[in-house]
């Protein structure tokens, strides 16, 4: 599944931990020049650079492509040490924390998986399938959502901050899901369920966040919520990512 860039922009500009302003992005010639040094850039990271140019996460800079006369700046993607074998480092946590890199040996369509390197042990673990997923996961953690309300949504958020289809189906990201559940009083009416999206026509999509079946998705009129959407609603799928076309 490709990251939804419209929802990514919404997430970036609403995240409590990301700071970026769409004023002057990196021009295309500079992007191509950088790619001649470090290789093809992941699609959603390339979009970030062309849209925002620079930005921070938790106050620490995300690597960028500065003017040619500042190519060795510490936040430059092409600075010495950024590219090490099949790892392209793009972000370090503040105060000597963990570092994050694109795994160039783990491509996913137009993206690369993102790996975290533990500052103390040097061990790696894969935390996202795309740069968009990296920003989504970090926003989810900052919003107290852990990696997602259930394993299916966690997998989706590793790639994209939600999905918005031409037919009106909208699956939420971590920047909107809590507000939508509060608005429709899901914790009160269906405490073991989570509203993961809507059809833009008055019906919502709900999944369990507790219990054995946390893969089935049910459609239900948002004005008719009750304690068991599995009974009162219509089962849509047990493969959300496949249903969305992932």
ZAMILO-233390 format. One line per 4 residues: number of its first residue (from 1); their letters; for each residue x, y, z of N, C-alpha, C. Coordinates in Angstrom, 2 decimals. Layout:
N
NUM> A> X/Y/Z/X/Y/Z/X/Y/Z; ...
END
This chain:
246
1> XXXX> 0.84/-1.20/0.00/0.00/0.00/0.00/0.88/1.26/0.00; 0.52/2.19/-0.86/1.27/3.44/-0.94/0.81/4.40/0.17; 1.71/5.17/0.75/1.30/6.17/1.74/0.35/7.20/1.13; -0.66/7.58/1.89/-1.59/8.63/1.46/-0.97/9.98/1.82
5> XXXX> -0.52/10.71/0.81/0.22/11.95/1.06/-0.68/13.09/1.53; -1.96/13.05/1.15/-2.88/14.06/1.66/-3.05/13.91/3.17; -3.23/12.68/3.62/-3.37/12.44/5.05/-2.04/12.61/5.77; -0.94/12.36/5.06/0.37/12.57/5.68/0.58/14.05/5.98
9> XXXX> 0.19/14.90/5.06/0.31/16.34/5.31/-0.55/16.75/6.50; -1.76/16.21/6.56/-2.64/16.49/7.69/-2.02/16.04/9.00; -1.39/14.87/8.99/-0.74/14.37/10.20/0.45/15.24/10.60; 1.30/15.58/9.62/2.48/16.39/9.91/2.07/17.72/10.55
13> XXXX> 1.06/18.35/10.02/0.69/19.68/10.47/-0.19/19.65/11.72; -0.61/18.44/12.14/-1.38/18.33/13.37/-0.70/17.56/14.46; 0.49/17.03/14.19/1.19/16.22/15.17/1.77/17.08/16.29; 1.71/16.60/17.54/2.29/17.37/18.64/3.81/17.30/18.71
17> XXXX> 4.42/16.43/17.89/5.88/16.24/18.00/6.63/16.57/16.72; 5.91/16.85/15.63/6.55/17.20/14.37/6.41/18.69/14.13; 7.50/19.32/13.73/7.47/20.74/13.40/8.01/20.92/11.99; 7.15/21.41/11.10/7.56/21.67/9.72/6.60/22.67/9.11
21> XXXX> 7.12/23.53/8.25/6.30/24.56/7.61/6.48/24.48/6.11; 5.38/24.36/5.34/5.50/24.26/3.88/5.80/25.62/3.26; 7.03/26.07/3.41/7.41/27.37/2.87/8.30/27.23/1.64; 9.42/26.57/1.81/10.35/26.43/0.69/10.96/25.03/0.73
25> XXXX> 10.42/24.15/-0.08/10.92/22.79/-0.15/12.21/22.70/-0.94; 12.81/21.52/-0.93/14.03/21.28/-1.69/13.68/21.21/-3.18; 14.34/21.97/-4.03/14.02/21.94/-5.47/14.42/20.62/-6.11; 13.76/20.30/-7.19/13.98/19.02/-7.88/15.44/18.80/-8.28
29> XXXX> 16.15/19.78/-8.83/17.55/19.54/-9.18/18.40/19.13/-7.98; 18.12/19.72/-6.80/18.88/19.35/-5.61/18.53/17.94/-5.15; 17.27/17.54/-5.30/16.88/16.17/-4.96/17.61/15.17/-5.85; 17.66/15.46/-7.14/18.34/14.55/-8.07/19.84/14.51/-7.79
33> XXXX> 20.41/15.64/-7.42/21.84/15.66/-7.10/22.13/14.80/-5.88; 21.28/14.88/-4.88/21.46/14.05/-3.69/21.31/12.58/-4.03; 20.35/12.26/-4.89/20.14/10.86/-5.27/21.32/10.30/-6.04; 22.07/11.17/-6.70/23.27/10.68/-7.40/24.35/10.26/-6.41
37> XXXX> 24.20/10.67/-5.16/25.17/10.33/-4.11/24.68/9.18/-3.24; 23.41/9.24/-2.80/22.91/8.26/-1.83/21.94/7.26/-2.44; 21.58/7.44/-3.71/20.64/6.54/-4.35/19.22/7.08/-4.32; 18.30/6.36/-4.93/16.90/6.80/-5.03/16.29/6.97/-3.64
41> XXXX> 15.67/8.11/-3.41/15.09/8.40/-2.11/13.70/7.77/-2.00; 13.31/7.33/-0.79/11.96/6.81/-0.60/10.91/7.85/-0.97; 9.81/7.40/-1.56/8.81/8.31/-2.09/8.25/9.30/-1.09; 7.85/8.83/0.10/7.24/9.74/1.07/8.28/10.66/1.71
45> XXXX> 9.53/10.22/1.78/10.60/11.10/2.29/10.93/12.17/1.24; 10.91/11.76/-0.02/11.15/12.71/-1.11/10.05/13.78/-1.10; 8.81/13.34/-0.87/7.70/14.29/-0.77/7.91/15.24/0.40; 8.34/14.72/1.55/8.62/15.55/2.73/9.63/16.64/2.38
49> XXXX> 10.72/16.24/1.71/11.77/17.20/1.37/11.28/18.25/0.39; 10.51/17.83/-0.62/10.04/18.78/-1.62/8.94/19.69/-1.07; 8.23/19.24/-0.02/7.13/20.02/0.55/7.60/20.93/1.66; 8.43/20.40/2.56/8.83/21.16/3.75/10.29/21.57/3.75
53> XXXX> 11.13/20.78/3.12/12.56/21.10/3.12/13.22/20.67/4.41; 12.82/21.29/5.51/13.39/20.96/6.82/12.26/20.77/7.83; 12.59/20.11/8.91/11.62/19.90/9.98/12.26/19.14/11.12; 11.56/19.08/12.23/12.08/18.39/13.41/11.06/17.40/13.95
57> XXXX> 11.56/16.41/14.65/10.74/15.44/15.39/11.26/15.43/16.81; 10.39/15.73/17.76/10.80/15.86/19.17/11.96/16.85/19.31; 12.00/17.87/18.48/13.01/18.91/18.57/14.32/18.57/17.91; 14.47/17.37/17.37/15.70/16.97/16.70/15.48/16.98/15.19
61> XXXX> 16.44/17.47/14.45/16.25/17.68/13.02/16.22/16.37/12.24; 15.31/16.32/11.28/15.28/15.24/10.29/16.20/15.66/9.15; 17.04/14.75/8.70/18.04/15.08/7.68/17.38/15.71/6.46; 18.06/16.69/5.89/17.53/17.41/4.74/18.60/17.53/3.66
65> XXXX> 18.31/18.29/2.64/19.27/18.56/1.57/19.46/20.06/1.51; 20.50/20.57/2.15/20.73/22.02/2.19/21.36/22.49/0.88; 21.53/23.80/0.72/22.23/24.31/-0.45/23.61/23.68/-0.60; 24.14/23.67/-1.80/25.39/22.98/-2.09/26.54/23.45/-1.21
69> XXXX> 26.56/24.72/-0.82/27.67/25.23/-0.02/27.55/24.82/1.46; 26.46/24.11/1.82/26.30/23.61/3.18/26.13/22.09/3.19; 26.66/21.42/2.18/26.45/19.99/2.01/27.00/19.15/3.15; 27.96/19.69/3.90/28.55/18.93/5.01/27.92/19.27/6.35
73> XXXX> 26.84/20.07/6.34/26.17/20.41/7.60/25.69/19.14/8.29; 25.57/19.20/9.61/25.25/17.99/10.37/23.89/17.41/10.01; 22.97/18.24/9.52/21.64/17.74/9.17/21.52/17.42/7.68; 22.63/17.44/6.96/22.61/17.15/5.54/22.54/15.65/5.29
77> XXXX> 21.66/15.24/4.40/21.53/13.82/4.08/22.78/13.27/3.42; 23.55/14.13/2.77/24.74/13.68/2.06/26.02/13.90/2.86; 25.89/14.29/4.13/27.08/14.49/4.97/27.79/13.15/5.19; 29.11/13.19/5.39/29.86/11.96/5.63/29.27/11.18/6.81
81> XXXX> 29.14/9.87/6.64/28.63/9.00/7.70/27.15/8.70/7.62; 26.41/9.45/6.82/24.98/9.17/6.69/24.74/7.83/5.98; 25.46/7.61/4.89/25.31/6.39/4.11/26.40/5.41/4.52; 25.98/4.32/5.13/26.91/3.27/5.55/26.41/1.93/5.05
85> XXXX> 27.00/1.47/3.98/26.56/0.22/3.39/25.13/0.33/2.91; 24.26/-0.52/3.44/22.86/-0.49/3.02/21.97/0.22/4.04; 22.55/1.14/4.81/21.78/1.96/5.75/22.02/3.44/5.46; 20.90/4.18/5.33/20.97/5.63/5.11/20.31/6.30/6.30
89> XXXX> 21.14/6.86/7.19/20.65/7.46/8.43/19.98/8.80/8.14; 18.80/9.02/8.76/18.10/10.29/8.51/17.63/10.98/9.79; 17.73/10.30/10.95/17.22/10.93/12.17/17.88/10.32/13.40; 18.27/11.20/14.33/18.81/10.77/15.63/17.96/11.39/16.73
93> XXXX> 17.59/10.59/17.70/16.82/11.11/18.82/17.63/12.12/19.62; 16.96/13.04/20.29/17.69/14.03/21.10/18.50/13.36/22.21; 19.53/14.07/22.66/20.32/13.66/23.82/20.95/12.29/23.65; 21.45/12.00/22.45/22.17/10.76/22.23/21.32/9.52/22.26
97> XXXX> 20.07/9.64/21.84/19.17/8.49/21.82/19.40/7.59/20.61; 18.39/6.79/20.29/18.50/5.86/19.18/18.56/6.60/17.85; 19.06/5.91/16.83/19.13/6.48/15.49/18.26/5.68/14.54; 17.84/6.33/13.46/16.90/5.73/12.51/17.46/5.86/11.11
101> XXXX> 17.26/4.81/10.32/17.83/4.78/8.98/16.89/4.05/8.02; 17.03/4.38/6.74/16.35/3.62/5.71/17.17/2.35/5.45; 16.49/1.21/5.44/17.15/-0.06/5.14/17.10/-0.25/3.63; 18.18/0.09/2.95/18.18/0.07/1.49/18.09/-1.34/0.93
105> XXXX> 18.29/-2.33/1.78/18.16/-3.73/1.36/16.75/-4.27/1.61; 15.82/-3.39/2.06/14.45/-3.82/2.33/13.46/-2.89/1.62; 13.47/-2.91/0.29/12.56/-2.03/-0.46/11.11/-2.51/-0.40; 10.17/-1.57/-0.38/8.75/-1.88/-0.49/8.17/-0.91/-1.52
109> XXXX> 8.05/-1.37/-2.76/7.61/-0.54/-3.87/8.51/0.70/-3.98; 7.98/1.89/-3.73/8.78/3.12/-3.87/9.34/3.58/-2.54; 9.40/2.70/-1.56/9.83/3.08/-0.22/10.91/2.12/0.28; 11.46/2.44/1.44/12.36/1.53/2.16/11.87/1.42/3.59
113> XXXX> 12.04/0.24/4.15/11.71/0.05/5.55/12.59/0.96/6.41; 12.07/1.33/7.59/12.81/2.15/8.53/13.23/1.29/9.71; 14.51/1.33/10.05/15.03/0.56/11.17/15.56/1.49/12.25; 15.41/1.04/13.49/15.94/1.78/14.64/17.17/1.06/15.15
117> XXXX> 18.19/1.82/15.44/19.42/1.25/15.99/19.54/1.68/17.45; 19.56/0.71/18.34/19.66/0.99/19.76/20.99/1.64/20.08; 20.93/2.77/20.79/22.14/3.54/21.08/23.12/2.76/21.93; 22.62/1.91/22.82/23.50/1.21/23.76/23.99/-0.13/23.21
121> XXXX> 23.11/-0.90/22.60/23.48/-2.25/22.17/23.88/-2.34/20.72; 23.47/-1.36/19.90/23.73/-1.42/18.48/22.78/-2.33/17.72; 21.85/-2.95/18.43/20.91/-3.85/17.78/19.85/-3.07/16.99; 19.37/-3.70/15.92/18.38/-3.08/15.05/17.02/-3.75/15.17
125> XXXX> 15.97/-2.96/15.00/14.65/-3.53/14.81/13.90/-2.67/13.80; 13.05/-3.32/13.01/12.29/-2.62/11.97/11.03/-2.05/12.59; 10.80/-0.74/12.43/9.65/-0.12/13.09/8.60/0.41/12.13; 8.93/0.53/10.84/7.96/1.05/9.87/8.34/0.57/8.48
129> XXXX> 7.34/0.55/7.61/7.58/0.12/6.23/7.93/1.28/5.32; 7.65/2.51/5.78/7.88/3.70/4.97/8.26/4.87/5.89; 8.77/5.94/5.29/9.02/7.15/6.06/7.71/7.72/6.61; 6.65/7.68/5.78/5.33/8.12/6.25/4.91/7.31/7.47
133> XXXX> 5.16/6.00/7.42/4.83/5.15/8.56/5.65/5.50/9.79; 6.90/5.86/9.59/7.74/6.29/10.71/7.13/7.49/11.42; 6.73/8.51/10.66/6.11/9.69/11.27/4.77/9.34/11.92; 4.05/8.40/11.32/2.75/8.00/11.87/2.93/7.27/13.19
137> XXXX> 3.85/6.33/13.24/4.10/5.57/14.46/4.56/6.48/15.59; 5.44/7.43/15.27/5.92/8.34/16.30/4.79/9.25/16.80; 3.90/9.65/15.92/2.76/10.46/16.34/1.80/9.64/17.20; 1.59/8.38/16.83/0.73/7.50/17.62/1.26/7.35/19.04
141> XXXX> 2.56/7.14/19.16/3.17/7.01/20.49/3.00/8.30/21.28; 3.22/9.43/20.61/3.10/10.72/21.30/1.68/10.99/21.75; 0.69/10.44/21.03/-0.72/10.64/21.37/-1.25/9.58/22.33; -0.36/8.76/22.86/-0.76/7.75/23.83/-1.50/6.57/23.23
145> XXXX> -1.29/6.30/21.94/-1.99/5.22/21.25/-1.13/3.99/21.06; 0.04/3.98/21.69/1.02/2.91/21.47/1.26/2.78/19.97; 1.26/1.53/19.44/1.49/1.40/18.00/0.19/1.29/17.22; -0.96/1.33/17.92/-2.26/1.27/17.26/-3.29/0.64/18.18
149> XXXX> -4.59/0.84/17.89/-5.63/0.30/18.75/-5.80/-1.22/18.65; -5.29/-1.81/17.58/-5.26/-3.27/17.45/-4.17/-3.62/16.44; -3.81/-4.90/16.31/-2.69/-5.25/15.42/-2.90/-4.85/13.96; -4.13/-4.92/13.47/-4.39/-4.56/12.07/-4.10/-3.08/11.82
153> XXXX> -4.61/-2.23/12.70/-4.36/-0.80/12.53/-2.88/-0.47/12.73; -2.23/-1.20/13.62/-0.79/-0.99/13.81/-0.03/-1.28/12.51; -0.43/-2.35/11.82/0.23/-2.67/10.55/-0.04/-1.59/9.51; -1.27/-1.10/9.46/-1.60/-0.04/8.50/-0.77/1.20/8.77
157> XXXX> -0.69/1.60/10.04/0.02/2.82/10.40/1.53/2.72/10.17; 2.06/1.52/10.06/3.48/1.37/9.73/3.77/1.82/8.30; 2.71/1.95/7.49/2.87/2.34/6.09/2.31/3.71/5.80; 1.13/4.02/6.33/0.43/5.24/5.96/-0.40/5.77/7.12
161> XXXX> -0.56/7.09/7.24/-1.38/7.66/8.32/-2.87/7.64/7.97; -3.37/6.47/7.64/-4.76/6.34/7.25/-4.91/6.24/5.75; -6.16/6.08/5.33/-6.48/5.91/3.90/-7.74/6.70/3.59; -7.75/7.38/2.45/-8.93/8.08/1.97/-9.15/7.66/0.52
165> XXXX> -10.22/6.88/0.29/-10.49/6.33/-1.04/-11.45/7.23/-1.82; -11.44/7.13/-3.14/-12.35/7.95/-3.96/-13.82/7.72/-3.64; -14.18/6.54/-3.13/-15.59/6.26/-2.81/-16.01/6.82/-1.46; -15.13/7.56/-0.79/-15.46/8.19/0.48/-15.03/7.44/1.71
169> XXXX> -14.55/6.22/1.55/-14.06/5.46/2.70/-12.83/6.16/3.28; -12.87/6.41/4.57/-11.78/7.10/5.27/-11.39/6.28/6.49; -10.18/5.76/6.48/-9.64/5.06/7.63/-8.70/6.02/8.34; -8.88/6.19/9.65/-8.23/7.26/10.38/-6.77/6.98/10.70
173> XXXX> -6.05/8.08/10.89/-4.69/8.03/11.40/-4.67/8.39/12.88; -3.50/8.36/13.50/-3.41/8.64/14.93/-3.66/10.09/15.30; -3.74/10.96/14.31/-4.03/12.37/14.58/-5.53/12.64/14.68; -6.37/11.70/14.22/-7.82/11.94/14.22/-8.63/10.87/14.93
177> XXXX> -8.08/9.70/15.15/-8.88/8.58/15.64/-9.46/8.82/17.03; -8.70/9.41/17.92/-9.20/9.64/19.28/-10.35/10.63/19.27; -10.21/11.70/18.50/-11.27/12.72/18.43/-12.55/12.14/17.86; -12.45/11.29/16.82/-13.64/10.71/16.21/-14.33/9.75/17.18
181> XXXX> -13.56/8.99/17.93/-14.17/8.07/18.90/-14.84/8.83/20.04; -14.25/9.95/20.43/-14.87/10.77/21.47/-16.15/11.43/20.95; -16.10/11.95/19.72/-17.27/12.62/19.14/-18.47/11.69/19.07; -18.24/10.44/18.68/-19.34/9.50/18.53/-19.55/8.64/19.78
185> XXXX> -18.85/8.98/20.87/-19.05/8.35/22.18/-18.89/6.83/22.14; -17.94/6.39/21.34/-17.70/4.95/21.21/-17.30/4.30/22.53; -16.43/4.92/23.34/-16.07/4.28/24.62/-17.28/4.06/25.53; -18.30/4.92/25.42/-19.48/4.77/26.27/-20.44/3.70/25.72
189> XXXX> -20.69/3.73/24.41/-21.68/2.83/23.82/-21.10/1.46/23.46; -19.84/1.42/23.05/-19.22/0.16/22.62/-17.80/0.08/23.18; -17.66/-0.13/24.48/-16.37/0.01/25.15/-15.28/-0.97/24.70; -15.66/-2.07/24.07/-14.64/-3.02/23.61/-14.31/-2.84/22.14
193> XXXX> -14.79/-1.73/21.57/-14.63/-1.51/20.15/-13.95/-0.17/19.89; -13.45/-0.02/18.66/-12.84/1.24/18.26/-13.36/1.60/16.87; -13.72/2.85/16.70/-14.13/3.38/15.40/-12.86/3.68/14.61; -12.64/2.94/13.54/-11.40/3.10/12.78/-11.58/3.96/11.54
197> XXXX> -12.82/4.25/11.18/-13.05/5.05/9.99/-14.52/5.23/9.71; -14.84/5.85/8.57/-16.23/6.06/8.18/-16.33/6.03/6.66; -17.59/6.04/6.17/-17.81/5.98/4.73/-18.21/7.33/4.15; -18.07/8.39/4.94/-18.45/9.75/4.54/-19.94/9.87/4.25
201> XXXX> -20.71/8.90/4.75/-22.15/8.93/4.51/-22.97/8.61/5.73; -22.36/8.72/6.92/-23.10/8.49/8.15/-22.86/7.16/8.81; -22.13/6.28/8.16/-21.82/4.98/8.76/-20.34/4.90/9.12; -20.04/4.17/10.17/-18.67/4.02/10.61/-18.19/2.59/10.48
205> XXXX> -16.87/2.42/10.50/-16.25/1.11/10.49/-15.66/0.85/11.87; -16.04/-0.28/12.46/-15.62/-0.58/13.82/-14.90/-1.92/13.88; -13.91/-1.98/14.77/-13.18/-3.22/15.04/-13.05/-3.38/16.55; -12.88/-4.59/16.99/-12.62/-4.83/18.41/-11.18/-4.44/18.73
209> XXXX> -10.99/-3.84/19.90/-9.62/-3.68/20.38/-9.36/-4.59/21.58; -10.35/-5.37/21.97/-10.19/-6.43/22.97/-10.87/-7.68/22.43; -10.48/-8.84/22.94/-11.12/-10.08/22.53/-10.33/-10.83/21.48; -10.85/-12.00/21.08/-10.12/-12.87/20.17/-10.13/-12.36/18.74
213> XXXX> -11.29/-11.87/18.27/-11.40/-11.43/16.89/-11.12/-9.94/16.79; -9.89/-9.62/16.42/-9.52/-8.22/16.24/-9.14/-7.95/14.79; -9.70/-8.76/13.88/-9.45/-8.56/12.45/-10.72/-8.21/11.68; -11.89/-8.58/12.19/-13.14/-8.31/11.47/-13.52/-6.83/11.57
217> XXXX> -14.03/-6.31/10.45/-14.49/-4.92/10.37/-15.99/-4.93/10.12; -16.72/-4.11/10.89/-18.18/-4.01/10.76/-18.57/-2.58/10.42; -19.58/-2.47/9.55/-20.14/-1.17/9.21/-21.44/-0.97/10.00; -21.60/0.20/10.59/-22.76/0.47/11.43/-23.11/1.95/11.36
221> XXXX> -24.40/2.25/11.32/-24.86/3.63/11.38/-24.33/4.28/12.66; -23.65/5.41/12.52/-23.04/6.04/13.68/-24.06/6.61/14.65; -25.31/6.67/14.25/-26.36/7.09/15.16/-27.02/5.94/15.87; -26.52/4.72/15.61/-27.14/3.53/16.20/-26.13/2.64/16.90
225> XXXX> -25.11/3.24/17.49/-24.09/2.45/18.18/-24.67/1.73/19.38; -24.21/0.49/19.58/-24.56/-0.24/20.79/-23.37/-1.07/21.22; -23.58/-1.91/22.22/-22.44/-2.63/22.81/-21.90/-3.74/21.92; -22.65/-4.16/20.89/-22.19/-5.27/20.05/-22.40/-4.98/18.57
229> XXXX> -21.52/-4.19/17.97/-21.62/-3.91/16.54/-21.55/-5.16/15.67; -21.00/-6.27/16.19/-20.95/-7.51/15.41/-22.34/-8.05/15.15; -23.29/-7.75/16.05/-24.66/-8.20/15.89/-25.51/-7.17/15.16; -25.34/-5.91/15.52/-26.18/-4.86/14.95/-25.65/-4.31/13.63
233> XXXX> -24.36/-4.53/13.35/-23.78/-4.02/12.13/-23.65/-5.07/11.05; -23.03/-4.66/9.94/-22.79/-5.54/8.80/-21.30/-5.82/8.68; -20.96/-7.10/8.63/-19.55/-7.46/8.51/-19.04/-7.12/7.13; -17.93/-6.38/7.08/-17.37/-5.91/5.82/-16.24/-6.80/5.35
237> XXXX> -15.30/-7.10/6.23/-14.12/-7.88/5.87/-13.40/-8.34/7.13; -12.56/-9.36/6.97/-11.64/-9.73/8.05/-10.20/-9.48/7.60; -10.05/-8.75/6.49/-8.74/-8.40/5.94/-8.78/-6.94/5.52; -8.63/-6.04/6.48/-8.78/-4.61/6.21/-7.79/-4.15/5.15
241> XXXX> -6.53/-4.54/5.26/-5.53/-4.05/4.31/-5.82/-4.55/2.91; -6.25/-5.81/2.80/-6.61/-6.34/1.50/-7.83/-5.64/0.93; -8.81/-5.36/1.78/-10.04/-4.68/1.35/-9.74/-3.27/0.85; -8.76/-2.63/1.47/-8.38/-1.28/1.06/-7.52/-1.27/-0.20
245> XX> -7.10/-2.47/-0.62/-6.29/-2.55/-1.82/-4.81/-2.55/-1.55; -4.42/-2.93/-0.30/-3.01/-2.92/0.06/-2.24/-4.06/-0.57
END
